[in-house]
Amino acid sequence: MGTDLTVFANHSIDFSIKDYDNIALKILNILDDININIYSKIKEQIRGYYDWQGYNGDEIRKKQHEMIDNWSRDGWYYCIYDWENYRSIDLIGPYNLHIIITGNFIEFKDPGCRYNSFFAMDKKYRIEWRKYYYKIISLLGGNFVIYLPDQGEVSTNFTEKIWDFNIDLNIITKGLVEKYGNNNINIDDFQFDENDNIESPEYFIDYFEDIKNNNK
């Protein structure tokens, strides 16, 4: 079993009113203002996900490809789920993009790749995912994303605790820095070793400085 990528972000959405339907509708109004082009740039990568992620049957793969190719909804819709320790708003958007939002974090469920694969991904593809993340979180009052593995020591100490206890991401980032140190390398500069494997970090906090600078 491989180690998959998890993507968490902060936000400033007011959850104090406890009216989750009202909160969800406010989020939908914000997301519906996003230009569809930001989604179309990652459409082929979403489509390609079904070529390898356990979807080996031709009929299943064909069905998923057709779903994306014939996608007709530009906006988002939502469901509300009750977990043991918190509630979440699950949002499905263009091309079946999936976002989960709680009072303490946003979780992006795409691109649904291995942890190492994200850092090994061609920069031109990774930056389109990062632009997508940045657009969403900046509209929802956030300013950083954390990339974490879903297996191993980091997952046990941090990733699983976010899922299980809805922990504030500022507490998580402080703990990651204390345990593993600061990220002192650019997201595009991780190197491959002699076996052609990427030397990925224990975690990575993305503040999107390159994207913000290019938008000035």
C-alpha positions in Angstrom: 0.0 0.0 0.0 1.5 3.3 -1.1 1.5 6.7 0.7 -1.0 9.1 -0.7 -1.0 12.9 -0.6 -3.3 14.8 1.7 -3.8 18.6 1.2 -5.1 20.8 4.0 -5.6 24.5 4.1 -6.7 27.2 6.5 -9.6 29.6 6.1 -11.4 32.4 7.9 -15.0 31.2 7.4 -17.2 32.0 10.4 -18.6 28.7 11.8 -19.7 30.2 15.1 -23.3 30.6 13.9 -23.7 26.7 13.7 -26.1 27.0 10.8 -24.2 24.7 8.4 -26.7 25.1 5.5 -26.3 28.9 5.7 -22.5 28.6 5.8 -22.5 26.2 2.9 -24.7 28.5 0.8 -22.3 31.4 1.5 -19.4 29.3 0.4 -21.2 28.3 -2.8 -21.9 32.0 -3.6 -18.1 32.6 -3.3 -17.0 29.6 -5.3 -19.6 30.3 -8.1 -17.8 33.5 -8.9 -14.6 31.5 -10.0 -13.9 31.5 -13.7 -14.3 28.0 -15.1 -10.9 28.3 -16.8 -9.2 27.6 -13.5 -10.9 24.2 -13.5 -10.4 23.4 -17.2 -6.6 23.7 -16.8 -6.6 20.6 -14.5 -9.4 18.7 -16.3 -7.1 16.4 -18.2 -5.2 15.5 -15.0 -8.5 14.7 -13.2 -9.4 12.6 -16.2 -6.0 10.9 -16.1 -6.5 10.0 -12.5 -8.9 7.2 -13.5 -6.2 5.7 -15.8 -4.2 4.4 -12.8 -5.8 4.8 -9.4 -7.2 1.3 -9.2 -9.6 1.9 -12.1 -8.2 -0.9 -14.3 -11.5 -2.1 -15.8 -12.1 -0.7 -19.2 -15.8 -0.1 -18.6 -15.2 1.7 -15.3 -12.5 3.8 -16.8 -14.7 4.6 -19.8 -17.6 5.6 -17.6 -15.4 7.9 -15.5 -13.9 9.5 -18.6 -17.3 10.1 -20.1 -18.5 11.6 -16.8 -15.8 14.2 -17.0 -15.9 14.8 -20.7 -19.7 15.4 -20.5 -19.7 17.4 -17.3 -22.2 20.1 -17.7 -22.3 21.8 -14.2 -20.1 24.8 -13.7 -21.0 25.4 -10.1 -20.7 23.4 -6.8 -23.2 21.6 -4.7 -22.8 20.4 -1.1 -23.7 17.8 1.6 -23.3 18.0 5.3 -21.9 15.1 7.3 -21.8 14.4 11.0 -18.6 12.8 12.3 -17.8 11.7 15.9 -16.1 15.0 16.9 -17.3 17.5 14.3 -19.5 18.3 11.3 -18.2 18.9 7.7 -19.4 20.5 4.6 -18.5 18.4 1.6 -18.5 20.2 -1.8 -18.5 18.6 -5.3 -17.5 20.9 -8.1 -16.6 21.0 -11.8 -15.2 17.7 -13.1 -16.1 16.0 -9.8 -13.6 18.1 -7.8 -14.1 17.4 -4.1 -13.4 19.7 -1.1 -14.2 19.2 2.6 -14.6 22.2 4.9 -14.8 22.1 8.7 -14.5 24.9 11.3 -10.7 24.4 11.3 -9.6 23.4 7.9 -10.2 22.9 4.2 -9.2 19.5 2.8 -8.7 19.2 -1.0 -9.3 15.6 -2.1 -7.6 16.2 -5.5 -5.4 15.4 -7.4 -5.6 12.1 -5.5 -2.0 11.1 -6.2 0.8 9.5 -4.2 2.7 11.8 -1.8 6.0 11.4 -3.7 4.3 11.8 -7.0 3.1 15.3 -6.2 6.7 16.5 -5.6 7.9 14.5 -8.6 5.2 16.0 -10.8 6.2 18.1 -13.8 6.1 21.7 -12.5 3.7 22.9 -15.3 1.1 20.5 -13.9 1.8 21.0 -10.2 1.5 24.8 -10.6 -2.0 24.4 -12.0 -3.0 22.5 -8.9 -1.4 25.1 -6.7 -3.2 27.9 -8.6 -6.4 26.1 -8.0 -5.7 25.7 -4.3 -4.6 29.3 -4.0 -7.7 30.6 -5.7 -10.0 28.7 -3.4 -8.3 29.5 -0.1 -7.7 33.2 -0.9 -11.4 33.6 -1.6 -12.2 31.7 1.7 -9.8 33.8 3.8 -6.9 31.3 4.0 -3.2 31.9 3.2 -1.4 28.5 3.3 -1.7 24.8 2.4 0.0 21.9 4.1 1.0 18.8 2.1 1.1 15.7 4.3 1.5 11.9 3.8 -1.4 9.7 4.8 0.9 6.9 6.1 3.8 6.6 8.4 5.1 8.6 11.4 3.9 12.0 10.1 0.5 10.7 9.4 0.2 9.1 12.9 1.3 12.2 14.7 -0.4 14.9 12.5 -2.5 13.8 9.5 -4.8 11.4 11.4 -5.2 13.9 14.3 -6.5 16.5 11.8 -9.1 14.0 10.6 -10.0 12.5 14.0 -10.1 15.7 16.1 -10.7 18.6 13.7 -7.5 20.3 15.0 -6.7 23.9 14.2 -4.0 24.0 11.5 -1.9 26.6 13.3 -1.4 24.0 16.1 -0.4 21.4 13.4 2.1 23.7 11.6 3.7 24.6 15.0 4.1 20.9 15.8 5.5 20.1 12.4 8.1 22.9 12.5 9.1 21.9 16.1 9.5 18.2 15.1 11.0 18.4 11.6 12.2 22.0 11.2 11.2 24.6 8.7 10.9 24.0 4.9 14.0 25.5 3.5 13.7 24.4 -0.1 11.4 25.5 -2.9 8.6 23.2 -3.8 10.0 22.8 -7.3 13.6 22.0 -6.1 13.3 18.5 -4.6 15.8 16.2 -6.1 15.7 12.6 -7.4 18.0 10.0 -5.8 20.1 7.4 -7.5 17.1 5.1 -7.8 15.1 7.9 -9.6 12.9 8.4 -6.5 12.1 11.9 -5.3 13.5 12.9 -1.9 10.2 14.3 -0.7 9.9 16.2 2.7 8.2 15.0 5.8 5.7 17.8 5.1 5.5 21.0 3.2 3.8 24.3 3.9 2.9 26.2 0.8 2.5 30.0 1.1 2.3 30.4 -2.7 4.8 33.2 -2.8 5.8 32.5 -6.4 2.1 32.6 -7.5 1.4 35.8 -5.6 4.5 37.5 -7.1 3.5 36.5 -10.6 0.0 37.9 -10.1 1.3 41.4 -9.1 
